[in-house]
Amino acid sequence: MSKIGKKTILIPAEVKVEIAKNIIKTTGPKGILELDFKNLVNIKIEDSLIAIQAKGEGRQASAYWGLYRSLVSNMITGVSAGFEKDLELLGVGYRAIGSGKQITLNLGFSHQIEFQAPEGILIEVTDQTKIKIKGIDKTLVGQVAANIRKLRKPEPYKGKGVRYVGEVVRIKAGKTGAV
């Protein structure tokens, strides 16, 4: 039995949720999100609560029960408040320039890297070394942050590279082992 799936989801006043066939649609002040869900779960709206129940007792139905509860909860949070991820650039000469849909990154290569954000994502460069990624789709925000981080992962000897704010990078000892 799913511990997450049992919890009901509260719908805020500014969010509207509709279910048609196997598609759930959430509309809020930040935008509109849709999700096509499998036939292994029942989604019911009662007053201002959403209840999700598994169809059957199988292991897969239980897994989808918790999954779809989390996805619907993230959709409601996204259209009402939105999501954001913060990245920081560490290294001599590492910086980001631009805002909106496209940024230019200097990451220690011989060339600059142009990064184009997908539809629904806004990228802000708050400082030359700080990047803020905003959007209503949690998975898309996380994927864009991971794609930017992948351009220059933090290296283990000096810690230079692109990392999430608050990420701890374990630093290895050098060749001599001296500290």
ZIJO-V871573 format. One record per helix or strand. SS is the DSSP state (h for helix, s for strand). FROM is the first residue (numbers start at 1). TO is the last residue. If there is no record, write none. Layout:
ss,from,to
SS,FROM,TO
SS,FROM,TO
This chain:
ss,from,to
s,9,10
s,16,20
s,23,27
s,32,36
s,41,46
s,49,54
h,59,80
s,83,90
s,95,97
s,100,100
s,102,106
s,113,116
s,121,127
s,130,135
h,138,151
s,153,153
s,161,164
